[in-house]
């Protein structure tokens, strides 16, 4: 039989490298903008690009407007608070510990979302009609980072499909979009909206873990 060509694997590796580079570029622009804002400046996209040693054309592809860049930079300031919340959460793989990690994630994220609601609503307004491009990270990159960090112990417990489905579900349950539905459509208070998000997150986590046990054929409960 003819030997299979390794070209697809090399292509996949190159594609992954390009994605990582795009995220590094975006990260550099945000870090630079945050630093300039912290110094009391109100930089334009071009000024941030120059300070970050990134071409202006590239910077405008990531952040078409000054408002979008500065809002993202301001929101990036919540990263330490999320890192602290996850650092305090259990790090084990048991069902109880995973539940505590997910609860800490959702509670902290939704409280921060409420604290920065006006900025996030503006960001949605700025980006929702923006043409989609496969070359750029989607809105919610920060959210994806926090969710995957919270679920890191579950990578060794769940199948790849179950893990990815859980990340997708938590992406829907958290963030400004969930808050808009719970506040604007359902008319919930801040505390009620956070509580509902926590309840939904625990429901999908329990079902995901139960499905894993069913597929394993054990029928036993995880130790908590």
C-alpha positions as CSV (number, residue, x, y, z in Angstrom):
1,X,0.0,0.0,0.0
2,X,1.3,3.5,-0.7
3,X,2.6,5.5,2.2
4,X,0.3,8.1,3.5
5,X,1.5,11.7,3.0
6,X,2.3,13.5,6.2
7,X,1.3,16.8,4.6
8,X,-2.1,17.2,6.4
9,X,-0.3,17.0,9.8
10,X,2.2,19.6,8.8
11,X,-0.6,21.8,7.5
12,X,-2.5,21.4,10.8
13,X,0.6,22.4,12.7
14,X,1.1,25.5,10.6
15,X,-2.5,26.5,11.1
16,X,-2.2,26.1,14.8
17,X,1.0,28.2,14.8
18,X,-0.8,31.0,12.9
19,X,-3.7,30.9,15.4
20,X,-1.2,31.2,18.3
21,X,0.5,34.1,16.6
22,X,-2.7,35.9,16.2
23,X,-3.5,35.5,19.9
24,X,0.0,36.7,20.8
25,X,-0.4,39.8,18.6
26,X,-3.8,40.6,20.1
27,X,-2.4,40.1,23.6
28,X,0.5,42.4,22.9
29,X,-1.8,45.1,21.6
30,X,-4.0,44.8,24.7
31,X,-1.1,44.8,27.1
32,X,0.3,47.9,25.4
33,X,-3.0,49.7,25.5
34,X,-3.5,48.9,29.2
35,X,0.0,50.2,30.0
36,X,-0.6,53.5,28.1
37,X,-4.0,54.0,29.7
38,X,-2.4,53.3,33.1
39,X,0.0,56.1,32.3
40,X,-2.8,58.5,31.9
41,X,-3.0,58.5,28.1
42,X,-6.0,57.9,25.8
43,X,-4.1,56.3,22.9
44,X,-5.4,55.8,19.4
45,X,-5.2,52.4,17.6
46,X,-2.2,53.7,15.6
47,X,-0.4,54.9,18.7
48,X,-0.9,51.6,20.4
49,X,0.3,49.8,17.3
50,X,3.5,51.9,17.2
51,X,4.2,51.4,20.9
52,X,3.7,47.6,20.5
53,X,5.8,47.4,17.3
54,X,2.9,46.0,15.4
55,X,2.0,47.3,12.0
56,X,-1.0,49.8,12.1
57,X,-2.8,47.8,9.4
58,X,-2.6,44.7,11.5
59,X,-3.7,46.6,14.6
60,X,-6.8,47.9,12.8
61,X,-7.7,44.4,11.8
62,X,-7.9,43.4,15.4
63,X,-9.4,46.6,16.7
64,X,-11.1,48.7,14.0
65,X,-11.9,51.5,16.4
66,X,-10.2,53.3,19.3
67,X,-13.3,52.7,21.4
68,X,-13.2,49.0,20.9
69,X,-9.5,48.8,21.7
70,X,-9.8,50.8,24.9
71,X,-12.9,49.0,26.1
72,X,-11.2,45.7,25.6
73,X,-8.1,47.0,27.4
74,X,-10.2,48.3,30.3
75,X,-12.0,44.9,30.6
76,X,-8.7,43.1,30.5
77,X,-8.1,44.6,33.9
78,X,-10.5,42.1,35.5
79,X,-8.0,39.3,34.6
80,X,-6.3,39.4,38.1
81,X,-9.6,39.1,39.9
82,X,-10.5,36.0,37.8
83,X,-7.1,34.5,38.4
84,X,-7.5,35.0,42.1
85,X,-10.9,33.4,42.2
86,X,-9.6,30.3,40.3
87,X,-6.5,30.1,42.5
88,X,-8.7,29.8,45.6
89,X,-10.9,27.1,44.0
90,X,-10.1,23.4,44.5
91,X,-7.7,21.9,41.9
92,X,-8.7,18.2,42.1
93,X,-10.6,16.0,39.6
94,X,-13.4,14.8,41.9
95,X,-17.0,15.7,41.1
96,X,-17.3,17.9,44.1
97,X,-14.1,19.8,43.4
98,X,-15.1,20.3,39.7
99,X,-18.5,21.6,40.9
100,X,-16.8,24.1,43.2
101,X,-14.4,25.2,40.4
102,X,-17.3,25.8,38.0
103,X,-19.3,27.6,40.6
104,X,-16.4,29.9,41.4
105,X,-15.9,30.6,37.7
106,X,-19.6,31.5,37.1
107,X,-20.1,33.5,40.2
108,X,-16.9,35.6,39.7
109,X,-17.4,36.0,36.0
110,X,-21.1,37.1,36.3
111,X,-20.4,39.5,39.1
112,X,-17.6,41.1,37.1
113,X,-19.9,41.2,34.1
114,X,-22.4,43.2,36.1
115,X,-19.7,45.5,37.4
116,X,-18.6,46.3,33.8
117,X,-22.1,46.0,32.2
118,X,-22.0,49.4,30.5
119,X,-18.7,48.7,28.9
120,X,-19.7,45.2,27.8
121,X,-23.0,46.4,26.3
122,X,-21.0,49.0,24.3
123,X,-18.6,46.2,23.2
124,X,-21.5,44.1,22.0
125,X,-22.8,47.1,20.1
126,X,-19.5,47.7,18.4
127,X,-18.8,44.1,17.4
128,X,-22.2,42.5,16.7
129,X,-22.5,44.0,13.2
130,X,-18.8,43.7,12.5
131,X,-18.1,41.3,9.5
132,X,-17.0,37.9,10.7
133,X,-13.4,37.0,9.8
134,X,-11.8,33.6,10.3
135,X,-8.5,35.4,10.5
136,X,-9.3,37.2,13.8
137,X,-10.2,35.9,17.3
138,X,-13.9,36.1,18.0
139,X,-15.3,38.3,20.8
140,X,-15.2,36.4,24.1
141,X,-11.5,35.3,23.9
142,X,-11.1,36.2,27.6
143,X,-14.2,34.2,28.5
144,X,-12.8,31.1,26.7
145,X,-9.5,31.4,28.6
146,X,-11.3,31.5,32.0
147,X,-13.6,28.6,31.2
148,X,-10.8,26.3,30.0
149,X,-8.7,27.2,33.0
150,X,-11.6,26.3,35.3
151,X,-12.2,23.0,33.5
152,X,-8.5,22.0,33.3
153,X,-8.8,19.2,35.8
154,X,-11.8,17.8,33.7
155,X,-9.6,17.2,30.7
156,X,-8.4,14.0,32.3
157,X,-12.0,12.9,33.2
158,X,-14.0,13.7,30.1
159,X,-13.8,12.6,26.5
160,X,-12.7,15.3,24.0
161,X,-16.3,15.6,22.7
162,X,-17.8,15.9,26.2
163,X,-15.2,18.5,27.2
164,X,-15.7,20.7,24.2
165,X,-19.5,20.5,24.6
166,X,-19.2,21.6,28.2
167,X,-17.0,24.5,27.2
168,X,-19.6,25.5,24.7
169,X,-22.4,25.3,27.2
170,X,-20.6,27.4,29.8
171,X,-19.8,29.9,27.1
172,X,-23.6,30.3,26.6
173,X,-24.4,30.4,30.3
174,X,-21.8,33.1,31.2
175,X,-20.9,36.6,30.0
176,X,-22.8,39.6,28.9
177,X,-25.1,37.7,26.5
178,X,-26.5,35.6,29.4
179,X,-26.9,38.7,31.5
180,X,-28.8,40.5,28.7
181,X,-31.3,37.6,28.5
182,X,-31.8,37.3,32.2
183,X,-31.9,41.0,33.0
184,X,-33.6,42.5,29.8
185,X,-36.0,39.6,28.9
186,X,-36.6,37.9,32.2
187,X,-36.4,41.0,34.4
188,X,-34.2,39.4,37.0
189,X,-32.2,41.3,39.6
190,X,-28.5,41.1,39.6
191,X,-28.4,38.5,42.4
192,X,-31.1,36.4,40.7
193,X,-29.3,36.5,37.4
194,X,-26.1,35.3,39.0
195,X,-27.9,32.5,40.8
196,X,-29.6,31.3,37.6
197,X,-26.3,31.2,35.8
198,X,-24.8,29.2,38.6
199,X,-27.7,26.8,38.6
200,X,-27.5,26.2,34.9
201,X,-23.8,25.7,35.0
202,X,-24.1,23.0,37.7
203,X,-26.9,21.3,35.7
204,X,-24.8,20.9,32.6
205,X,-21.8,19.9,34.6
206,X,-23.7,17.2,36.4
207,X,-25.2,15.9,33.2
208,X,-21.8,15.8,31.5
209,X,-20.3,13.9,34.4
210,X,-23.3,11.5,34.5
211,X,-23.0,10.9,30.8
212,X,-19.3,10.0,31.2
213,X,-20.2,7.5,33.9
214,X,-22.9,6.0,31.8
215,X,-20.5,5.6,28.8
216,X,-17.9,4.0,31.1
217,X,-20.6,1.5,32.2
218,X,-19.7,2.0,35.9
219,X,-22.9,3.5,37.1
220,X,-21.0,4.6,40.2
221,X,-20.8,8.0,41.7
222,X,-17.6,10.0,41.7
223,X,-16.1,10.5,45.1
224,X,-16.6,14.0,46.4
